[in-house]
Amino acid sequence: MTPTVQTTLLIAGIGIVGIFIFMVLFYLMIIALDKYLPYQEEKPAEVYLSETEETEEEEIA
């Protein structure tokens, strides 16, 4: 193999390894964000209104 081909393969290998390292770090960052900021499904306004009315009725009774 010529030195040019060896150098080319080395540069390509470093690039591929760099991409995989970035992908792993990005994946871990997504998992960490999901752990510290979990998804909460939003309730429609009607649900909030009905819950508020129920708690007010319980407090009055």
PyMOL Python script that loads the backbone (N, CA, C, O; Angstrom):
from pymol import cmd

cmd.read_pdbstr("""\
ATOM      1  N   MET A   1       0.847  -1.175   0.000  1.00  0.00           N
ATOM      2  CA  MET A   1       0.000   0.000   0.000  1.00  0.00           C
ATOM      3  C   MET A   1       0.896   1.243   0.000  1.00  0.00           C
ATOM      4  O   MET A   1       1.952   1.275   0.632  1.00  0.00           O
ATOM      5  N   THR A   2       0.452   2.226  -0.706  1.00  0.00           N
ATOM      6  CA  THR A   2       1.245   3.453  -0.777  1.00  0.00           C
ATOM      7  C   THR A   2       0.976   4.309   0.455  1.00  0.00           C
ATOM      8  O   THR A   2      -0.072   4.169   1.085  1.00  0.00           O
ATOM      9  N   PRO A   3       1.895   5.180   0.801  1.00  0.00           N
ATOM     10  CA  PRO A   3       1.695   6.041   1.971  1.00  0.00           C
ATOM     11  C   PRO A   3       0.459   6.938   1.837  1.00  0.00           C
ATOM     12  O   PRO A   3      -0.180   7.271   2.834  1.00  0.00           O
ATOM     13  N   THR A   4       0.133   7.319   0.623  1.00  0.00           N
ATOM     14  CA  THR A   4      -1.049   8.161   0.431  1.00  0.00           C
ATOM     15  C   THR A   4      -2.324   7.408   0.795  1.00  0.00           C
ATOM     16  O   THR A   4      -3.207   7.969   1.443  1.00  0.00           O
ATOM     17  N   VAL A   5      -2.430   6.145   0.388  1.00  0.00           N
ATOM     18  CA  VAL A   5      -3.612   5.335   0.704  1.00  0.00           C
ATOM     19  C   VAL A   5      -3.676   5.082   2.208  1.00  0.00           C
ATOM     20  O   VAL A   5      -4.756   5.130   2.797  1.00  0.00           O
ATOM     21  N   GLN A   6      -2.535   4.815   2.832  1.00  0.00           N
ATOM     22  CA  GLN A   6      -2.518   4.602   4.280  1.00  0.00           C
ATOM     23  C   GLN A   6      -2.975   5.851   5.017  1.00  0.00           C
ATOM     24  O   GLN A   6      -3.759   5.761   5.962  1.00  0.00           O
ATOM     25  N   THR A   7      -2.504   6.990   4.604  1.00  0.00           N
ATOM     26  CA  THR A   7      -2.906   8.248   5.239  1.00  0.00           C
ATOM     27  C   THR A   7      -4.394   8.503   5.034  1.00  0.00           C
ATOM     28  O   THR A   7      -5.082   8.958   5.947  1.00  0.00           O
ATOM     29  N   THR A   8      -4.885   8.212   3.844  1.00  0.00           N
ATOM     30  CA  THR A   8      -6.312   8.388   3.550  1.00  0.00           C
ATOM     31  C   THR A   8      -7.169   7.492   4.434  1.00  0.00           C
ATOM     32  O   THR A   8      -8.177   7.937   4.983  1.00  0.00           O
ATOM     33  N   LEU A   9      -6.771   6.230   4.574  1.00  0.00           N
ATOM     34  CA  LEU A   9      -7.524   5.306   5.424  1.00  0.00           C
ATOM     35  C   LEU A   9      -7.470   5.731   6.892  1.00  0.00           C
ATOM     36  O   LEU A   9      -8.457   5.582   7.613  1.00  0.00           O
ATOM     37  N   LEU A  10      -6.346   6.251   7.333  1.00  0.00           N
ATOM     38  CA  LEU A  10      -6.228   6.729   8.710  1.00  0.00           C
ATOM     39  C   LEU A  10      -7.172   7.908   8.951  1.00  0.00           C
ATOM     40  O   LEU A  10      -7.869   7.956   9.965  1.00  0.00           O
ATOM     41  N   ILE A  11      -7.188   8.844   8.025  1.00  0.00           N
ATOM     42  CA  ILE A  11      -8.074  10.008   8.167  1.00  0.00           C
ATOM     43  C   ILE A  11      -9.542   9.576   8.150  1.00  0.00           C
ATOM     44  O   ILE A  11     -10.348  10.078   8.934  1.00  0.00           O
ATOM     45  N   ALA A  12      -9.888   8.643   7.256  1.00  0.00           N
ATOM     46  CA  ALA A  12     -11.266   8.144   7.186  1.00  0.00           C
ATOM     47  C   ALA A  12     -11.637   7.419   8.478  1.00  0.00           C
ATOM     48  O   ALA A  12     -12.742   7.594   8.992  1.00  0.00           O
ATOM     49  N   GLY A  13     -10.719   6.604   9.004  1.00  0.00           N
ATOM     50  CA  GLY A  13     -10.985   5.894  10.263  1.00  0.00           C
ATOM     51  C   GLY A  13     -11.194   6.842  11.419  1.00  0.00           C
ATOM     52  O   GLY A  13     -12.095   6.645  12.234  1.00  0.00           O
ATOM     53  N   ILE A  14     -10.366   7.874  11.498  1.00  0.00           N
ATOM     54  CA  ILE A  14     -10.521   8.867  12.572  1.00  0.00           C
ATOM     55  C   ILE A  14     -11.869   9.567  12.438  1.00  0.00           C
ATOM     56  O   ILE A  14     -12.535   9.824  13.442  1.00  0.00           O
ATOM     57  N   GLY A  15     -12.275   9.876  11.218  1.00  0.00           N
ATOM     58  CA  GLY A  15     -13.563  10.525  10.997  1.00  0.00           C
ATOM     59  C   GLY A  15     -14.728   9.650  11.411  1.00  0.00           C
ATOM     60  O   GLY A  15     -15.668  10.126  12.048  1.00  0.00           O
ATOM     61  N   ILE A  16     -14.677   8.378  11.058  1.00  0.00           N
ATOM     62  CA  ILE A  16     -15.762   7.453  11.411  1.00  0.00           C
ATOM     63  C   ILE A  16     -15.841   7.278  12.921  1.00  0.00           C
ATOM     64  O   ILE A  16     -16.932   7.291  13.491  1.00  0.00           O
ATOM     65  N   VAL A  17     -14.696   7.113  13.571  1.00  0.00           N
ATOM     66  CA  VAL A  17     -14.685   6.974  15.036  1.00  0.00           C
ATOM     67  C   VAL A  17     -15.219   8.251  15.686  1.00  0.00           C
ATOM     68  O   VAL A  17     -15.957   8.185  16.669  1.00  0.00           O
ATOM     69  N   GLY A  18     -14.853   9.397  15.146  1.00  0.00           N
ATOM     70  CA  GLY A  18     -15.349  10.665  15.678  1.00  0.00           C
ATOM     71  C   GLY A  18     -16.855  10.789  15.571  1.00  0.00           C
ATOM     72  O   GLY A  18     -17.509  11.283  16.490  1.00  0.00           O
ATOM     73  N   ILE A  19     -17.408  10.344  14.452  1.00  0.00           N
ATOM     74  CA  ILE A  19     -18.866  10.382  14.267  1.00  0.00           C
ATOM     75  C   ILE A  19     -19.548   9.483  15.292  1.00  0.00           C
ATOM     76  O   ILE A  19     -20.545   9.886  15.891  1.00  0.00           O
ATOM     77  N   PHE A  20     -19.035   8.278  15.504  1.00  0.00           N
ATOM     78  CA  PHE A  20     -19.655   7.368  16.467  1.00  0.00           C
ATOM     79  C   PHE A  20     -19.538   7.904  17.886  1.00  0.00           C
ATOM     80  O   PHE A  20     -20.474   7.753  18.671  1.00  0.00           O
ATOM     81  N   ILE A  21     -18.426   8.519  18.235  1.00  0.00           N
ATOM     82  CA  ILE A  21     -18.290   9.114  19.569  1.00  0.00           C
ATOM     83  C   ILE A  21     -19.316  10.233  19.745  1.00  0.00           C
ATOM     84  O   ILE A  21     -19.952  10.335  20.794  1.00  0.00           O
ATOM     85  N   PHE A  22     -19.474  11.069  18.720  1.00  0.00           N
ATOM     86  CA  PHE A  22     -20.469  12.136  18.794  1.00  0.00           C
ATOM     87  C   PHE A  22     -21.870  11.566  18.953  1.00  0.00           C
ATOM     88  O   PHE A  22     -22.655  12.076  19.753  1.00  0.00           O
ATOM     89  N   MET A  23     -22.199  10.512  18.202  1.00  0.00           N
ATOM     90  CA  MET A  23     -23.538   9.924  18.290  1.00  0.00           C
ATOM     91  C   MET A  23     -23.804   9.358  19.679  1.00  0.00           C
ATOM     92  O   MET A  23     -24.913   9.492  20.197  1.00  0.00           O
ATOM     93  N   VAL A  24     -22.812   8.732  20.284  1.00  0.00           N
ATOM     94  CA  VAL A  24     -22.986   8.182  21.636  1.00  0.00           C
ATOM     95  C   VAL A  24     -23.186   9.314  22.642  1.00  0.00           C
ATOM     96  O   VAL A  24     -24.060   9.226  23.504  1.00  0.00           O
ATOM     97  N   LEU A  25     -22.393  10.366  22.544  1.00  0.00           N
ATOM     98  CA  LEU A  25     -22.549  11.495  23.462  1.00  0.00           C
ATOM     99  C   LEU A  25     -23.912  12.170  23.289  1.00  0.00           C
ATOM    100  O   LEU A  25     -24.552  12.542  24.272  1.00  0.00           O
ATOM    101  N   PHE A  26     -24.346  12.325  22.056  1.00  0.00           N
ATOM    102  CA  PHE A  26     -25.643  12.935  21.788  1.00  0.00           C
ATOM    103  C   PHE A  26     -26.770  12.068  22.355  1.00  0.00           C
ATOM    104  O   PHE A  26     -27.724  12.592  22.931  1.00  0.00           O
ATOM    105  N   TYR A  27     -26.665  10.756  22.195  1.00  0.00           N
ATOM    106  CA  TYR A  27     -27.667   9.833  22.736  1.00  0.00           C
ATOM    107  C   TYR A  27     -27.719   9.916  24.259  1.00  0.00           C
ATOM    108  O   TYR A  27     -28.801   9.951  24.844  1.00  0.00           O
ATOM    109  N   LEU A  28     -26.554   9.946  24.899  1.00  0.00           N
ATOM    110  CA  LEU A  28     -26.515  10.048  26.355  1.00  0.00           C
ATOM    111  C   LEU A  28     -27.090  11.378  26.827  1.00  0.00           C
ATOM    112  O   LEU A  28     -27.742  11.437  27.869  1.00  0.00           O
ATOM    113  N   MET A  29     -26.852  12.445  26.068  1.00  0.00           N
ATOM    114  CA  MET A  29     -27.412  13.746  26.429  1.00  0.00           C
ATOM    115  C   MET A  29     -28.942  13.728  26.324  1.00  0.00           C
ATOM    116  O   MET A  29     -29.626  14.319  27.160  1.00  0.00           O
ATOM    117  N   ILE A  30     -29.474  13.058  25.313  1.00  0.00           N
ATOM    118  CA  ILE A  30     -30.927  12.946  25.171  1.00  0.00           C
ATOM    119  C   ILE A  30     -31.512  12.156  26.334  1.00  0.00           C
ATOM    120  O   ILE A  30     -32.549  12.536  26.879  1.00  0.00           O
ATOM    121  N   ILE A  31     -30.864  11.067  26.721  1.00  0.00           N
ATOM    122  CA  ILE A  31     -31.352  10.266  27.847  1.00  0.00           C
ATOM    123  C   ILE A  31     -31.316  11.086  29.143  1.00  0.00           C
ATOM    124  O   ILE A  31     -32.252  11.026  29.940  1.00  0.00           O
ATOM    125  N   ALA A  32     -30.241  11.849  29.353  1.00  0.00           N
ATOM    126  CA  ALA A  32     -30.134  12.666  30.554  1.00  0.00           C
ATOM    127  C   ALA A  32     -31.218  13.735  30.579  1.00  0.00           C
ATOM    128  O   ALA A  32     -31.820  13.977  31.625  1.00  0.00           O
ATOM    129  N   LEU A  33     -31.474  14.372  29.453  1.00  0.00           N
ATOM    130  CA  LEU A  33     -32.539  15.375  29.406  1.00  0.00           C
ATOM    131  C   LEU A  33     -33.901  14.753  29.648  1.00  0.00           C
ATOM    132  O   LEU A  33     -34.751  15.352  30.307  1.00  0.00           O
ATOM    133  N   ASP A  34     -34.116  13.564  29.124  1.00  0.00           N
ATOM    134  CA  ASP A  34     -35.392  12.879  29.338  1.00  0.00           C
ATOM    135  C   ASP A  34     -35.559  12.493  30.806  1.00  0.00           C
ATOM    136  O   ASP A  34     -36.675  12.482  31.325  1.00  0.00           O
ATOM    137  N   LYS A  35     -34.460  12.180  31.467  1.00  0.00           N
ATOM    138  CA  LYS A  35     -34.538  11.804  32.887  1.00  0.00           C
ATOM    139  C   LYS A  35     -34.836  13.029  33.758  1.00  0.00           C
ATOM    140  O   LYS A  35     -35.658  12.960  34.672  1.00  0.00           O
ATOM    141  N   TYR A  36     -34.163  14.151  33.471  1.00  0.00           N
ATOM    142  CA  TYR A  36     -34.323  15.336  34.305  1.00  0.00           C
ATOM    143  C   TYR A  36     -35.510  16.195  33.907  1.00  0.00           C
ATOM    144  O   TYR A  36     -36.008  16.965  34.728  1.00  0.00           O
ATOM    145  N   LEU A  37     -35.973  16.086  32.678  1.00  0.00           N
ATOM    146  CA  LEU A  37     -37.130  16.843  32.209  1.00  0.00           C
ATOM    147  C   LEU A  37     -38.106  15.884  31.532  1.00  0.00           C
ATOM    148  O   LEU A  37     -38.216  15.886  30.306  1.00  0.00           O
ATOM    149  N   PRO A  38     -38.820  15.062  32.312  1.00  0.00           N
ATOM    150  CA  PRO A  38     -39.696  14.057  31.697  1.00  0.00           C
ATOM    151  C   PRO A  38     -40.880  14.704  30.981  1.00  0.00           C
ATOM    152  O   PRO A  38     -41.309  15.805  31.329  1.00  0.00           O
ATOM    153  N   TYR A  39     -41.390  14.012  29.992  1.00  0.00           N
ATOM    154  CA  TYR A  39     -42.524  14.496  29.219  1.00  0.00           C
ATOM    155  C   TYR A  39     -43.789  14.365  30.046  1.00  0.00           C
ATOM    156  O   TYR A  39     -44.045  13.319  30.643  1.00  0.00           O
ATOM    157  N   GLN A  40     -44.572  15.422  30.078  1.00  0.00           N
ATOM    158  CA  GLN A  40     -45.860  15.395  30.760  1.00  0.00           C
ATOM    159  C   GLN A  40     -46.921  15.774  29.743  1.00  0.00           C
ATOM    160  O   GLN A  40     -46.869  16.842  29.133  1.00  0.00           O
ATOM    161  N   GLU A  41     -47.876  14.887  29.573  1.00  0.00           N
ATOM    162  CA  GLU A  41     -48.919  15.145  28.596  1.00  0.00           C
ATOM    163  C   GLU A  41     -49.820  16.267  29.113  1.00  0.00           C
ATOM    164  O   GLU A  41     -50.243  16.259  30.269  1.00  0.00           O
ATOM    165  N   GLU A  42     -50.100  17.214  28.248  1.00  0.00           N
ATOM    166  CA  GLU A  42     -50.925  18.348  28.658  1.00  0.00           C
ATOM    167  C   GLU A  42     -52.394  17.946  28.650  1.00  0.00           C
ATOM    168  O   GLU A  42     -52.858  17.222  27.769  1.00  0.00           O
ATOM    169  N   LYS A  43     -53.113  18.438  29.658  1.00  0.00           N
ATOM    170  CA  LYS A  43     -54.536  18.150  29.750  1.00  0.00           C
ATOM    171  C   LYS A  43     -55.307  19.281  29.070  1.00  0.00           C
ATOM    172  O   LYS A  43     -54.869  20.431  29.079  1.00  0.00           O
ATOM    173  N   PRO A  44     -56.451  18.948  28.483  1.00  0.00           N
ATOM    174  CA  PRO A  44     -57.270  20.019  27.903  1.00  0.00           C
ATOM    175  C   PRO A  44     -57.808  20.943  28.990  1.00  0.00           C
ATOM    176  O   PRO A  44     -57.851  20.562  30.160  1.00  0.00           O
ATOM    177  N   ALA A  45     -58.215  22.141  28.621  1.00  0.00           N
ATOM    178  CA  ALA A  45     -58.700  23.121  29.592  1.00  0.00           C
ATOM    179  C   ALA A  45     -59.931  22.610  30.337  1.00  0.00           C
ATOM    180  O   ALA A  45     -60.131  22.940  31.506  1.00  0.00           O
ATOM    181  N   GLU A  46     -60.753  21.808  29.667  1.00  0.00           N
ATOM    182  CA  GLU A  46     -61.969  21.305  30.320  1.00  0.00           C
ATOM    183  C   GLU A  46     -61.637  20.432  31.531  1.00  0.00           C
ATOM    184  O   GLU A  46     -62.361  20.452  32.526  1.00  0.00           O
ATOM    185  N   VAL A  47     -60.568  19.683  31.450  1.00  0.00           N
ATOM    186  CA  VAL A  47     -60.177  18.816  32.565  1.00  0.00           C
ATOM    187  C   VAL A  47     -59.764  19.671  33.758  1.00  0.00           C
ATOM    188  O   VAL A  47     -60.126  19.365  34.894  1.00  0.00           O
ATOM    189  N   TYR A  48     -59.001  20.752  33.508  1.00  0.00           N
ATOM    190  CA  TYR A  48     -58.614  21.633  34.596  1.00  0.00           C
ATOM    191  C   TYR A  48     -59.831  22.276  35.248  1.00  0.00           C
ATOM    192  O   TYR A  48     -59.899  22.387  36.472  1.00  0.00           O
ATOM    193  N   LEU A  49     -60.788  22.697  34.434  1.00  0.00           N
ATOM    194  CA  LEU A  49     -61.981  23.335  34.973  1.00  0.00           C
ATOM    195  C   LEU A  49     -62.797  22.366  35.815  1.00  0.00           C
ATOM    196  O   LEU A  49     -63.279  22.736  36.886  1.00  0.00           O
ATOM    197  N   SER A  50     -62.961  21.131  35.349  1.00  0.00           N
ATOM    198  CA  SER A  50     -63.744  20.156  36.107  1.00  0.00           C
ATOM    199  C   SER A  50     -63.017  19.778  37.405  1.00  0.00           C
ATOM    200  O   SER A  50     -63.671  19.577  38.428  1.00  0.00           O
ATOM    201  N   GLU A  51     -61.685  19.677  37.386  1.00  0.00           N
ATOM    202  CA  GLU A  51     -60.950  19.374  38.614  1.00  0.00           C
ATOM    203  C   GLU A  51     -61.071  20.517  39.614  1.00  0.00           C
ATOM    204  O   GLU A  51     -61.205  20.281  40.815  1.00  0.00           O
ATOM    205  N   THR A  52     -61.026  21.748  39.130  1.00  0.00           N
ATOM    206  CA  THR A  52     -61.145  22.902  40.011  1.00  0.00           C
ATOM    207  C   THR A  52     -62.527  22.955  40.642  1.00  0.00           C
ATOM    208  O   THR A  52     -62.651  23.240  41.833  1.00  0.00           O
ATOM    209  N   GLU A  53     -63.571  22.683  39.859  1.00  0.00           N
ATOM    210  CA  GLU A  53     -64.932  22.692  40.396  1.00  0.00           C
ATOM    211  C   GLU A  53     -65.105  21.593  41.441  1.00  0.00           C
ATOM    212  O   GLU A  53     -65.753  21.822  42.463  1.00  0.00           O
ATOM    213  N   GLU A  54     -64.547  20.416  41.212  1.00  0.00           N
ATOM    214  CA  GLU A  54     -64.667  19.324  42.168  1.00  0.00           C
ATOM    215  C   GLU A  54     -63.971  19.661  43.480  1.00  0.00           C
ATOM    216  O   GLU A  54     -64.515  19.379  44.548  1.00  0.00           O
ATOM    217  N   THR A  55     -62.812  20.243  43.431  1.00  0.00           N
ATOM    218  CA  THR A  55     -62.094  20.578  44.672  1.00  0.00           C
ATOM    219  C   THR A  55     -62.802  21.702  45.411  1.00  0.00           C
ATOM    220  O   THR A  55     -62.808  21.713  46.642  1.00  0.00           O
ATOM    221  N   GLU A  56     -63.398  22.646  44.694  1.00  0.00           N
ATOM    222  CA  GLU A  56     -64.141  23.721  45.356  1.00  0.00           C
ATOM    223  C   GLU A  56     -65.374  23.165  46.043  1.00  0.00           C
ATOM    224  O   GLU A  56     -65.710  23.599  47.145  1.00  0.00           O
ATOM    225  N   GLU A  57     -66.061  22.205  45.414  1.00  0.00           N
ATOM    226  CA  GLU A  57     -67.230  21.594  46.020  1.00  0.00           C
ATOM    227  C   GLU A  57     -66.853  20.816  47.266  1.00  0.00           C
ATOM    228  O   GLU A  57     -67.597  20.826  48.247  1.00  0.00           O
ATOM    229  N   GLU A  58     -65.696  20.133  47.247  1.00  0.00           N
ATOM    230  CA  GLU A  58     -65.256  19.366  48.397  1.00  0.00           C
ATOM    231  C   GLU A  58     -64.886  20.294  49.549  1.00  0.00           C
ATOM    232  O   GLU A  58     -65.139  19.965  50.708  1.00  0.00           O
ATOM    233  N   GLU A  59     -64.294  21.439  49.252  1.00  0.00           N
ATOM    234  CA  GLU A  59     -63.908  22.391  50.289  1.00  0.00           C
ATOM    235  C   GLU A  59     -65.124  23.016  50.939  1.00  0.00           C
ATOM    236  O   GLU A  59     -65.112  23.286  52.140  1.00  0.00           O
ATOM    237  N   ILE A  60     -66.180  23.253  50.161  1.00  0.00           N
ATOM    238  CA  ILE A  60     -67.395  23.861  50.698  1.00  0.00           C
ATOM    239  C   ILE A  60     -68.129  22.862  51.585  1.00  0.00           C
ATOM    240  O   ILE A  60     -68.664  23.239  52.628  1.00  0.00           O
ATOM    241  N   ALA A  61     -68.160  21.594  51.185  1.00  0.00           N
ATOM    242  CA  ALA A  61     -68.912  20.595  51.937  1.00  0.00           C
ATOM    243  C   ALA A  61     -68.264  20.207  53.230  1.00  0.00           C
ATOM    244  O   ALA A  61     -68.796  19.372  53.961  1.00  0.00           O
TER     245      ALA A  61
END
""", "prot")
cmd.dss("prot")
cmd.show_as("cartoon", "prot")
cmd.util.cbc("prot")
cmd.orient("prot")
